[in-house]
């Protein structure tokens, strides 16, 4: 892992992923922040919002952008904050079905990340976090 340029990739640009990216910027914890989301426009919008905030934070310049899995190769940390949308299940989502969908999704994300040559740390924030951390391990 590289030490000089701290690179974090966030997979999932929902509330958790966006907040994580925001805090990385505000606390000046990464030099490069890449955001992967199935909706690339959302990842781009989040990236632009963060870039536009930099001058107001007196933060060091950062490379913040919408990414894809090829960008994880040299990352120090990949944050998994993606979750299957519960809205697909109606008013009363079946939690076991949601779990199955999240496990399948996290397996797919982990496979794509590892296939891209990632050799860093996974930080799992997707729910249920204990189960999904085991899936990643």
C-alpha positions in Angstrom: 0.0 0.0 0.0 1.1 3.5 -0.7 1.6 5.9 2.2 2.3 9.2 0.5 -1.0 9.6 -1.4 -3.9 8.4 0.6 -6.6 7.1 -1.7 -10.0 6.0 -0.6 -12.6 4.4 -2.9 -16.3 4.5 -1.7 -18.7 2.0 -3.3 -22.2 3.3 -2.8 -23.2 6.9 -3.0 -26.3 6.8 -0.7 -26.5 8.5 2.6 -23.7 6.5 4.3 -21.3 6.7 1.4 -21.9 10.4 0.8 -21.5 11.2 4.5 -18.3 9.2 4.6 -16.9 11.0 1.6 -17.9 14.4 3.1 -16.1 13.5 6.3 -13.0 12.5 4.5 -12.9 15.9 2.9 -13.8 17.9 6.0 -11.3 16.1 8.2 -8.7 16.1 5.4 -8.1 12.4 5.6 -7.5 11.5 2.0 -5.8 13.0 -1.0 -7.9 11.1 -3.5 -11.5 10.1 -3.1 -13.2 7.9 -5.8 -16.9 7.2 -5.7 -18.4 4.2 -7.4 -22.2 3.9 -7.7 -24.6 2.1 -10.0 -26.0 5.5 -10.9 -22.8 7.1 -12.2 -24.6 10.5 -12.4 -25.2 10.4 -8.6 -21.5 9.6 -8.1 -20.5 12.5 -10.4 -22.9 14.9 -8.6 -21.5 13.9 -5.2 -18.0 14.4 -6.4 -18.7 17.8 -7.8 -20.4 18.9 -4.6 -17.3 17.9 -2.6 -15.0 19.6 -5.0 -17.0 22.8 -4.9 -16.8 22.8 -1.1 -13.0 22.6 -0.9 -12.4 26.3 -1.1 -14.7 27.0 1.8 -13.0 24.4 4.0 -9.5 25.6 3.4 -8.7 22.0 2.7 -5.8 20.8 0.7 -6.4 20.1 -3.0 -7.9 16.7 -3.6 -8.7 14.5 -6.6 -12.4 13.6 -6.1 -14.3 11.9 -8.9 -16.9 9.3 -10.0 -15.0 6.1 -10.5 -15.3 2.5 -11.7 -13.7 -0.7 -10.5 -10.5 -0.1 -12.4 -9.8 2.8 -10.0 -9.5 0.5 -7.0 -6.2 -1.0 -8.0 -4.0 1.5 -6.1 -6.5 2.4 -3.4 -5.5 2.2 0.3 -9.1 1.6 1.5 -12.3 0.5 -0.2 -15.4 1.5 1.8 -18.4 -0.7 1.1 -21.5 1.4 1.8 -23.8 -0.1 -0.9 -27.1 -1.6 0.1 -29.9 -3.2 -2.0 -32.7 -0.7 -2.1 -35.4 -1.7 0.4 -38.0 0.2 -1.7 -38.0 -2.6 -4.2 -39.8 -4.7 -1.5 -42.7 -2.4 -0.9 -43.9 -1.0 2.5 -43.0 -4.1 4.5 -39.7 -5.3 3.2 -38.8 -8.9 3.9 -35.5 -8.5 5.9 -34.3 -12.0 4.9 -34.8 -11.2 1.2 -33.0 -7.8 1.7 -30.1 -9.7 3.4 -29.9 -12.2 0.5 -29.8 -9.3 -2.0 -27.1 -7.5 0.0 -25.0 -10.7 0.3 -25.2 -11.2 -3.4 -24.4 -7.6 -4.1 -21.4 -7.4 -1.7 -20.0 -10.7 -3.2 -20.2 -9.1 -6.6 -18.6 -5.9 -5.5 -15.8 -7.8 -3.6 -15.2 -10.0 -6.7 -15.0 -6.9 -9.0 -12.7 -5.1 -6.5 -10.3 -8.1 -6.1 -10.3 -8.8 -9.9 -9.2 -5.2 -10.4 -6.1 -5.9 -8.3 -7.0 -4.3 -5.0 -4.5 -5.0 -2.2 -5.7 -2.8 0.6 -8.2 -2.6 3.4 -11.9 -3.2 3.1 -14.1 -1.1 5.5 -17.6 -2.6 5.5 -20.4 -0.2 6.4 -23.2 -2.0 4.5 -25.9 -3.7 6.6 -26.1 -6.0 8.3 -22.5 -5.1 8.9 -21.5 -8.2 10.9 -22.8 -10.7 8.2 -21.5 -8.7 5.3 -18.0 -8.3 6.9 -17.9 -12.1 7.0 -18.9 -12.2 3.3 -16.0 -9.9 2.4 -13.5 -11.8 4.5 
